[in-house]
Amino acid sequence: MSFETILTQDQIDGYTQQGFWRNRTITDFLDEAAARTPGKTAFIDSRRQITYGELRDEVDRCASGFLQLGVEPGDVVSFQLPNRIEWAVTHFAASRIGAISNPLIPIYREREISFMVSLARSKVVIVPDEFRGFDYPAMIERLRPQWPDLKHVIVVGDKPRCGTLPWPDFMATAREEQRERSRLAALRPDPDEVTLLIFTSGTTGEPKGVMHTHNTLVAANDPLPSRLGITDASVIHMGSTLAHLTGFLYGARLPVQTGATGVFQEAWDARAFVELVEKHRITYTSGATPFLHDLLGAPNLADHDLASLERFCCMGAPIPRVIVREAQQKLPHMVVLGGWGQSENALVTLGIPGDPEEKIVDTDGCPWPGMRIRVVDSEGGELAPNRDGRLQVTGPFLFVGYAERLEMTRESFSGEWFDTGDLARIDEDGYLKISGRVKDVIIRGGENIPVAYVENVLYENDKLDSVAVVGVPDPRLQERACACVVLRPGAGDFTFDEMQQYLKEKGVARQYWPEKLVVCPEFPRTPSGKIQKFQLRDRFRGDA
């Protein structure tokens, strides 16, 4: 099978000539690392570790197994695995033979998985026997009648299931090594073919199947080493799910692309992360801003040596000033950087080590080489610096379409420019500042309320752990602002009057004050940690 994309020959020629698309695949990097340093540790997870030489061998066995199951170039392999070495083996093996990787986030259940595997028309699905108390094979068995294209279910774990193929049996595929390697080499895919089908994590509605090629993914990681100081001596941690683009690019692929060592954490836990940093001398991690908040509040932080940790890159949400300053106090050797990107365009902007504090807390960084950003008005005209408008992006990291949604893809573009759905401004230095999603705009009586500004002020309140300002309908003013907050442990109460007094003392214009307060035990979040504001809007609709 094959998915229709919007990739053109002009794009291929242009980005290739400019040096952004190098016609490399991730297995090219794996083969080079295995030949150069076969005994070096490639990945460490909660159960085992694997060298580059061993990783290449497991990838080749897995690729051979896929071929014996009838997987062909362009077929989709879906896998809903925790952050374990088997996840990386599966992805690299699919890449080896030109199949398309479709990683599925472990917390997804019947509703999401049914839709995603159906759209992908997956030929193989790989799941764990159990993870965090959930029976994945039983879910797949219930859904299997809906998937006529599905031929095989592989189960990773110690509990064999009737009608499925155990991972050890699958990996025990007999082969004659030299002959099989030649066969695999002959199947090396065209780097402009689709290699990834990854679904958006769902902050605003139906998931969309984002398609990337080998070239777009390699290009997205190429600039990181020089800006962040990553080398083959680095130890790169990932606590976000590898099935989100953050984990996929910077957890599963960046270590191999740089010849470094990757450390997987199955589920984010700040206390466990502190221990991993000391044990493995982790140098770099990236994740949602709440991860940094959790790290700074870890009860064992002062009891462990975190001197190796040089970079913490926060993706997907602004970094409150109070958190940056707390990080500087508790971990002065660690540089905190903010960045912005999407499944459709990877990481488009990121701060630069050495940036002044106002750039770290007031912007989402500046674009990577090759990526261009602009802000336009409602008519599509480009706006001057420091004016809010719709954010558009173009460049070599951009996706090549939504699977089976060609018209939706085309409607998302203005010429070469992808409309991100975000509101933003670009300052005179070229740094980006996200104002919010287009659908997050609160218009009260014709006046726009600066949501991110109000949230950042509230984040500075010592009682508040998390903040989200959303709009609720109003028959006269169209919308009013509702502040949803999660309190810090032991904070006691936080009342509406207290919030108003706090905002007054902070000098926030009265017309920006939220007119409703809801204290929540926790927020609905995507697997990457982003707050799902559409769920909050639905939950707290009503008069302010």
C-alpha positions as CSV (number, residue, x, y, z in Angstrom):
1,M,0.0,0.0,0.0
2,S,1.0,3.6,-0.2
3,F,-0.2,6.9,1.1
4,E,-0.6,10.0,-1.1
5,T,1.5,12.9,0.0
6,I,2.0,16.5,-1.1
7,L,5.8,16.1,-1.5
8,T,7.0,17.6,-4.8
9,Q,10.1,17.1,-6.9
10,D,10.9,20.8,-6.5
11,Q,11.0,20.4,-2.7
12,I,13.2,17.3,-3.0
13,D,15.6,19.1,-5.3
14,G,15.6,22.3,-3.3
15,Y,16.2,20.9,0.1
16,T,18.8,18.4,-1.2
17,Q,20.8,21.1,-3.0
18,Q,20.7,23.2,0.2
19,G,22.1,20.3,2.2
20,F,19.1,19.9,4.5
21,W,18.1,16.5,3.0
22,R,21.1,14.2,3.1
23,N,19.4,11.1,1.8
24,R,20.2,9.2,4.9
25,T,18.0,6.7,6.9
26,I,18.2,6.0,10.6
27,T,19.6,2.5,9.9
28,D,22.5,4.1,8.0
29,F,23.5,5.8,11.3
30,L,22.9,2.5,13.2
31,D,25.2,0.6,10.8
32,E,27.9,3.2,11.1
33,A,27.8,3.2,14.9
34,A,27.8,-0.6,15.0
35,A,30.8,-0.7,12.8
36,R,32.7,2.1,14.6
37,T,31.9,1.2,18.3
38,P,30.1,-2.2,18.4
39,G,30.7,-2.6,22.1
40,K,29.4,0.8,23.1
41,T,26.1,0.9,25.0
42,A,23.4,2.2,22.7
43,F,20.3,2.0,24.9
44,I,19.5,1.3,28.6
45,D,15.9,0.6,29.8
46,S,14.5,-0.6,33.0
47,R,15.1,-4.3,32.1
48,R,18.4,-4.4,30.2
49,Q,20.9,-2.6,28.1
50,I,22.2,-3.2,24.6
51,T,25.4,-2.3,22.6
52,Y,25.4,-1.0,19.1
53,G,26.6,-4.3,17.7
54,E,23.8,-6.2,19.5
55,L,21.2,-3.6,18.5
56,R,22.1,-4.0,14.8
57,D,21.8,-7.7,15.1
58,E,18.4,-7.6,16.8
59,V,17.2,-5.0,14.3
60,D,18.2,-7.3,11.4
61,R,16.5,-10.3,13.0
62,C,13.4,-8.3,13.5
63,A,13.5,-7.0,9.9
64,S,13.9,-10.6,8.7
65,G,11.0,-11.6,10.8
66,F,8.8,-8.9,9.3
67,L,9.7,-10.1,5.8
68,Q,8.7,-13.7,6.7
69,L,5.4,-12.4,8.0
70,G,4.8,-10.8,4.6
71,V,5.5,-7.2,5.5
72,E,6.4,-5.3,2.4
73,P,7.8,-1.8,1.7
74,G,5.0,0.7,2.4
75,D,3.1,-1.6,4.8
76,V,2.3,-0.2,8.2
77,V,3.6,-1.8,11.4
78,S,1.8,-0.5,14.5
79,F,3.3,-0.9,17.9
80,Q,2.0,0.2,21.3
81,L,5.0,-0.5,23.5
82,P,6.4,1.2,26.6
83,N,9.8,2.9,26.5
84,R,11.8,-0.2,26.1
85,I,14.6,-1.4,23.8
86,E,12.0,-3.5,21.8
87,W,10.4,-0.2,20.8
88,A,13.6,1.0,19.1
89,V,14.3,-2.4,17.6
90,T,10.8,-2.4,16.0
91,H,11.1,1.1,14.6
92,F,14.6,0.5,13.1
93,A,13.6,-2.8,11.7
94,A,10.6,-1.4,9.9
95,S,12.8,1.4,8.6
96,R,15.4,-1.2,7.4
97,I,12.9,-2.8,5.0
98,G,10.9,0.3,3.9
99,A,7.9,-0.4,6.1
100,I,6.1,2.5,7.9
101,S,6.4,2.8,11.6
102,N,3.1,3.7,13.4
103,P,4.0,4.1,17.1
104,L,0.9,4.2,19.4
105,I,0.9,5.9,22.8
106,P,0.5,3.3,25.6
107,I,-2.3,5.1,27.4
108,Y,-4.6,4.9,24.3
109,R,-7.5,2.5,24.6
110,E,-10.2,1.1,22.3
111,R,-11.6,4.3,21.0
112,E,-8.2,5.8,19.8
113,I,-6.6,2.5,18.8
114,S,-9.6,1.4,16.7
115,F,-9.5,4.6,14.7
116,M,-5.7,4.7,14.3
117,V,-5.1,1.2,13.2
118,S,-8.1,1.3,10.9
119,L,-6.9,4.4,9.1
120,A,-3.3,3.0,8.9
121,R,-4.5,-0.4,7.6
122,S,-1.8,-1.9,9.6
123,K,-0.5,-5.4,8.7
124,V,1.2,-6.1,12.0
125,V,0.4,-4.9,15.6
126,I,2.9,-5.3,18.4
127,V,1.8,-4.8,22.1
128,P,3.1,-5.8,25.5
129,D,1.4,-8.6,27.4
130,E,0.8,-6.1,30.2
131,F,1.8,-2.7,31.2
132,R,0.8,-0.8,34.3
133,G,-2.0,-3.3,34.9
134,F,-3.6,-3.1,31.5
135,D,-4.2,-6.2,29.3
136,Y,-3.2,-5.1,25.8
137,P,-3.7,-8.4,23.9
138,A,-7.3,-8.6,25.2
139,M,-8.0,-5.2,23.8
140,I,-6.5,-6.1,20.4
141,E,-8.5,-9.3,20.4
142,R,-11.7,-7.2,20.9
143,L,-10.8,-4.8,18.1
144,R,-9.3,-7.3,15.6
145,P,-12.6,-8.0,13.7
146,Q,-12.6,-4.3,12.7
147,W,-9.2,-4.6,11.0
148,P,-9.4,-6.7,7.8
149,D,-5.8,-5.8,6.9
150,L,-4.3,-7.0,10.1
151,K,-2.4,-10.3,9.6
152,H,-0.3,-10.7,12.8
153,V,-0.3,-9.7,16.4
154,I,3.1,-10.0,18.2
155,V,3.2,-9.9,22.0
156,V,6.2,-8.7,24.0
157,G,6.4,-10.3,27.5
158,D,6.4,-13.4,29.5
159,K,2.7,-14.4,29.1
160,P,2.0,-16.1,25.8
161,R,-1.5,-15.6,24.4
162,C,-3.5,-17.8,22.1
163,G,-3.7,-16.5,18.5
164,T,-0.6,-14.2,18.9
165,L,3.0,-14.6,18.2
166,P,5.4,-14.3,21.2
167,W,8.2,-11.8,20.7
168,P,11.0,-14.4,21.5
169,D,9.6,-16.8,18.9
170,F,9.3,-14.0,16.3
171,M,12.9,-12.9,17.0
172,A,14.2,-16.5,16.8
173,T,13.7,-16.5,13.0
174,A,16.3,-18.7,11.4
175,R,18.5,-17.2,8.7
176,E,21.9,-17.4,7.1
177,E,23.5,-14.2,8.3
178,Q,25.6,-13.0,5.3
179,R,22.9,-13.8,2.7
180,E,20.2,-12.2,4.8
181,R,22.2,-9.0,5.3
182,S,22.6,-8.7,1.6
183,R,18.9,-9.1,1.1
184,L,18.1,-6.4,3.8
185,A,20.6,-4.0,2.2
186,A,18.8,-4.4,-1.1
187,L,15.6,-3.2,0.5
188,R,17.1,0.1,1.7
189,P,14.2,2.6,1.1
190,D,14.3,5.8,-0.9
191,P,14.9,8.5,1.8
192,D,12.0,10.5,0.3
193,E,9.5,7.7,1.1
194,V,7.2,7.9,4.1
195,T,8.7,6.1,7.1
196,L,6.6,7.5,9.9
197,L,2.8,7.7,10.5
198,I,2.3,9.3,13.9
199,F,-1.0,10.6,15.2
200,T,-1.4,14.0,16.8
201,S,-1.8,13.7,20.5
202,G,-5.2,15.4,20.6
203,T,-5.3,18.8,22.2
204,T,-8.2,19.9,20.0
205,G,-10.2,17.0,18.5
206,E,-9.9,14.0,16.1
207,P,-6.3,12.7,15.8
208,K,-4.6,13.3,12.5
209,G,-2.1,10.8,11.0
210,V,1.0,12.9,10.3
211,M,3.4,11.5,7.7
212,H,7.1,12.1,7.7
213,T,9.9,10.8,5.3
214,H,13.4,9.6,6.3
215,N,14.7,12.9,5.1
216,T,12.4,15.1,7.1
217,L,13.2,13.2,10.3
218,V,17.0,13.1,9.8
219,A,16.9,16.9,9.0
220,A,14.9,17.6,12.2
221,N,17.7,16.2,14.4
222,D,20.7,17.4,12.4
223,P,21.0,20.9,14.1
224,L,20.7,19.7,17.7
225,P,24.3,18.6,18.3
226,S,25.9,21.9,17.5
227,R,23.4,24.1,19.4
228,L,23.2,21.8,22.4
229,G,26.7,20.4,22.6
230,I,25.6,16.8,22.0
231,T,28.4,14.4,21.0
232,D,28.9,10.7,21.0
233,A,29.9,11.0,24.6
234,S,26.5,12.3,25.6
235,V,23.9,10.4,27.6
236,I,20.4,11.3,26.4
237,H,17.4,10.6,28.6
238,M,13.8,10.3,27.6
239,G,10.8,10.1,30.0
240,S,8.1,11.1,27.5
241,T,6.6,8.3,25.6
242,L,8.6,7.4,22.5
243,A,5.3,7.3,20.6
244,H,5.1,11.1,20.8
245,L,7.3,13.0,18.4
246,T,9.4,14.5,21.2
247,G,10.3,11.0,22.5
248,F,10.5,9.6,19.0
249,L,13.0,12.1,17.7
250,Y,15.1,12.9,20.8
251,G,14.7,9.6,22.7
252,A,14.8,6.9,20.1
253,R,16.6,8.5,17.2
254,L,18.9,11.2,18.4
255,P,21.2,8.8,20.4
256,V,21.7,6.7,17.2
257,Q,22.1,9.7,14.9
258,T,24.9,11.0,17.1
259,G,26.4,7.7,18.3
260,A,25.5,8.6,21.9
261,T,23.8,6.5,24.6
262,G,20.1,6.7,25.3
263,V,18.4,6.0,28.6
264,F,14.6,5.2,28.5
265,Q,12.3,5.8,31.4
266,E,9.0,3.8,31.0
267,A,6.9,6.4,32.8
268,W,7.9,9.8,34.0
269,D,8.8,9.9,37.7
270,A,10.9,12.8,39.0
271,R,12.4,10.8,41.9
272,A,13.4,7.9,39.6
273,F,14.8,10.4,37.1
274,V,17.1,11.9,39.8
275,E,18.5,8.4,40.5
276,L,19.0,7.7,36.8
277,V,20.9,10.9,36.3
278,E,23.4,10.0,39.0
279,K,23.7,6.3,38.0
280,H,24.1,6.8,34.2
281,R,25.6,10.4,34.2
282,I,22.8,11.7,32.0
283,T,23.7,14.9,30.3
284,Y,20.6,15.9,28.4
285,T,16.8,15.5,28.6
286,S,13.8,17.0,27.1
287,G,10.1,17.0,27.9
288,A,7.1,19.0,28.8
289,T,7.5,22.0,31.2
290,P,5.7,20.1,34.0
291,F,8.6,17.6,34.0
292,L,11.0,20.4,35.0
293,H,8.6,21.5,37.7
294,D,8.5,18.0,39.0
295,L,12.3,17.6,39.0
296,L,12.8,20.8,41.0
297,G,10.3,19.5,43.6
298,A,11.7,16.0,43.8
299,P,12.1,15.0,47.4
300,N,15.5,13.3,46.8
301,L,17.0,16.1,44.6
302,A,19.5,17.3,47.2
303,D,20.6,13.7,48.0
304,H,22.0,12.9,44.6
305,D,24.8,14.2,42.3
306,L,23.2,15.8,39.2
307,A,26.3,17.6,38.0
308,S,26.3,15.7,34.7
309,L,22.9,17.1,33.7
310,E,23.8,20.0,31.3
311,R,20.6,20.7,29.3
312,F,16.9,20.5,30.1
313,C,14.8,21.4,27.0
314,C,11.1,22.2,27.7
315,M,8.7,21.6,24.8
316,G,5.1,22.6,24.3
317,A,4.4,25.2,27.0
318,P,5.9,28.4,28.3
319,I,8.4,28.2,31.2
320,P,7.2,30.4,34.1
321,R,9.8,32.8,35.3
322,V,9.6,31.4,38.8
323,I,10.6,27.9,37.6
324,V,13.6,29.2,35.6
325,R,14.8,31.0,38.7
326,E,14.3,28.0,40.9
327,A,16.3,25.8,38.4
328,Q,19.1,28.3,38.4
329,Q,19.2,28.2,42.2
330,K,18.9,24.4,42.7
331,L,20.8,23.2,39.5
332,P,23.1,26.1,38.5
333,H,25.1,23.9,36.2
334,M,22.0,23.0,34.1
335,V,20.8,25.2,31.2
336,V,17.0,25.4,30.7
337,L,15.8,26.1,27.2
338,G,12.3,26.5,25.8
339,G,11.2,25.3,22.4
340,W,8.2,25.0,20.2
341,G,7.1,22.5,17.6
342,Q,4.4,20.1,16.5
343,S,4.0,16.6,15.1
344,E,3.7,18.3,11.7
345,N,7.0,20.1,11.9
346,A,9.2,18.7,14.7
347,L,11.0,21.2,16.8
348,V,10.9,24.5,14.9
349,T,12.3,26.9,17.5
350,L,14.6,26.5,20.5
351,G,16.5,28.8,22.8
352,I,20.3,29.2,22.6
353,P,22.5,28.4,25.7
354,G,23.5,31.8,27.0
355,D,20.2,33.5,26.2
356,P,19.2,36.2,28.7
357,E,16.4,35.3,31.1
358,E,13.8,37.3,29.3
359,K,14.4,35.3,26.1
360,I,14.0,32.0,28.1
361,V,10.8,32.9,29.9
362,D,9.2,35.3,27.4
363,T,9.8,33.5,24.1
364,D,9.9,30.0,22.7
365,G,13.3,30.4,21.1
366,C,14.5,31.1,17.5
367,P,14.2,28.9,14.4
368,W,16.6,26.2,13.5
369,P,18.6,26.6,10.3
370,G,16.4,26.1,7.3
371,M,13.1,26.6,9.2
372,R,11.3,29.8,8.5
373,I,8.4,31.3,10.5
374,R,6.0,34.2,9.9
375,V,3.0,35.7,11.5
376,V,0.0,36.8,9.3
377,D,-3.2,38.6,9.8
378,S,-6.7,37.4,8.9
379,E,-6.1,38.2,5.3
380,G,-2.8,36.4,5.1
381,G,-0.6,39.5,5.1
382,E,2.7,39.2,7.0
383,L,2.8,41.2,10.2
384,A,5.6,43.4,11.5
385,P,7.6,42.3,14.6
386,N,5.8,42.2,18.0
387,R,2.3,41.9,16.5
388,D,0.0,38.9,17.2
389,G,-1.3,36.8,14.4
390,R,-1.5,33.3,13.0
391,L,1.7,31.5,13.0
392,Q,2.9,29.8,9.7
393,V,5.9,27.6,9.1
394,T,7.9,26.3,6.2
395,G,11.2,24.4,5.9
396,P,12.8,21.0,5.6
397,F,11.3,19.5,8.8
398,L,7.8,19.9,7.6
399,F,5.5,16.8,7.2
400,V,4.4,15.6,3.8
401,G,0.6,15.2,4.6
402,Y,-2.1,13.8,6.7
403,A,-2.8,10.1,5.9
404,E,-6.0,9.7,3.9
405,R,-6.8,13.4,4.4
406,L,-5.3,15.0,1.3
407,E,-7.9,17.8,1.2
408,M,-7.4,18.6,4.8
409,T,-3.7,18.7,4.2
410,R,-4.0,21.2,1.3
411,E,-6.4,23.4,3.3
412,S,-3.7,23.6,6.0
413,F,-1.3,25.4,3.6
414,S,-1.0,28.8,2.0
415,G,1.4,28.0,-0.8
416,E,4.5,26.6,0.9
417,W,3.5,27.9,4.4
418,F,1.8,25.5,6.8
419,D,-0.8,27.2,9.1
420,T,0.0,25.8,12.5
421,G,-3.3,26.8,14.2
422,D,-1.3,28.8,16.8
423,L,-1.3,32.5,17.6
424,A,2.1,34.1,18.1
425,R,4.3,37.1,17.7
426,I,7.9,37.3,16.5
427,D,10.2,39.9,18.2
428,E,12.7,42.1,16.5
429,D,15.5,39.5,17.1
430,G,13.5,36.7,15.4
431,Y,12.4,34.9,18.6
432,L,9.0,33.4,18.7
433,K,6.4,33.8,21.4
434,I,3.3,31.5,21.3
435,S,0.2,33.3,22.5
436,G,-2.1,30.3,22.4
437,R,-4.1,28.1,20.0
438,V,-6.4,29.9,17.6
439,K,-9.2,28.1,19.2
440,D,-7.9,29.1,22.7
441,V,-8.5,32.8,22.0
442,I,-10.9,34.4,24.5
443,I,-12.8,37.3,23.1
444,R,-14.6,39.2,25.8
445,G,-17.0,41.8,24.5
446,G,-14.8,42.2,21.4
447,E,-11.5,42.5,23.3
448,N,-8.9,39.7,23.1
449,I,-7.7,38.4,26.5
450,P,-3.9,37.6,26.5
451,V,-4.3,34.0,27.9
452,A,-0.6,33.2,28.1
453,Y,0.2,36.4,30.0
454,V,-2.5,35.8,32.6
455,E,-1.4,32.2,33.1
456,N,2.2,33.2,33.6
457,V,1.2,35.7,36.3
458,L,-0.9,33.1,38.1
459,Y,1.9,30.6,37.9
460,E,4.0,32.9,40.1
461,N,1.5,32.3,43.0
462,D,3.1,30.0,45.5
463,K,-0.2,28.1,46.0
464,L,-0.7,27.1,42.4
465,D,0.9,24.1,40.8
466,S,-0.7,24.3,37.4
467,V,-2.8,26.9,35.6
468,A,-5.0,27.0,32.5
469,V,-7.2,29.9,31.5
470,V,-10.0,29.0,29.1
471,G,-13.1,30.7,27.7
472,V,-16.7,29.9,28.8
473,P,-19.7,31.1,26.8
474,D,-21.5,34.2,27.8
475,P,-24.8,35.3,26.2
476,R,-23.9,39.0,26.3
477,L,-20.1,39.2,26.0
478,Q,-19.6,36.1,23.9
479,E,-17.0,34.7,26.3
480,R,-15.6,35.2,29.8
481,A,-12.3,33.9,31.1
482,C,-12.3,31.0,33.5
483,A,-9.1,30.2,35.5
484,C,-8.7,26.5,36.2
485,V,-6.0,25.8,38.7
486,V,-4.4,22.8,40.5
487,L,-3.1,23.6,44.0
488,R,0.3,22.6,45.4
489,P,0.2,20.0,48.1
490,G,-0.5,21.7,51.5
491,A,-1.5,24.9,49.9
492,G,-4.9,25.0,51.7
493,D,-7.6,27.0,49.9
494,F,-7.5,29.4,47.0
495,T,-10.6,31.5,46.6
496,F,-11.9,33.7,43.8
497,D,-11.5,36.8,46.0
498,E,-7.9,35.8,46.7
499,M,-7.2,35.4,43.0
500,Q,-8.6,38.8,42.2
501,Q,-6.6,40.5,45.0
502,Y,-3.4,38.7,43.7
503,L,-3.9,39.9,40.2
504,K,-4.6,43.4,41.4
505,E,-1.3,43.4,43.4
506,K,0.5,42.1,40.3
507,G,-0.8,45.0,38.3
508,V,-2.8,43.0,35.8
509,A,-5.4,45.1,33.9
510,R,-8.8,44.4,35.4
511,Q,-10.4,43.5,32.0
512,Y,-8.0,40.6,31.9
513,W,-9.0,39.1,35.2
514,P,-10.7,35.7,34.9
515,E,-14.3,35.9,36.0
516,K,-14.6,32.3,37.2
517,L,-12.3,30.1,39.2
518,V,-12.3,26.3,39.2
519,V,-10.0,24.4,41.5
520,C,-9.2,21.0,39.9
521,P,-7.6,17.9,41.5
522,E,-5.6,17.5,38.2
523,F,-5.7,18.5,34.6
524,P,-6.5,16.3,31.6
525,R,-3.2,16.1,29.6
526,T,-1.9,14.6,26.5
527,P,0.8,11.9,26.9
528,S,3.4,14.5,26.3
529,G,2.2,16.6,29.2
530,K,0.3,19.3,27.4
531,I,-2.9,20.5,29.1
532,Q,-6.0,19.5,27.0
533,K,-7.9,22.8,27.2
534,F,-10.7,21.6,25.0
535,Q,-11.6,19.1,27.8
536,L,-11.5,21.9,30.4
537,R,-13.8,24.1,28.3
538,D,-16.3,21.3,27.9
539,R,-16.2,20.5,31.6
540,F,-16.6,24.0,32.9
541,R,-19.0,25.6,30.5
542,G,-21.5,27.9,32.1
543,D,-22.0,31.4,33.3
544,A,-19.0,33.0,34.9
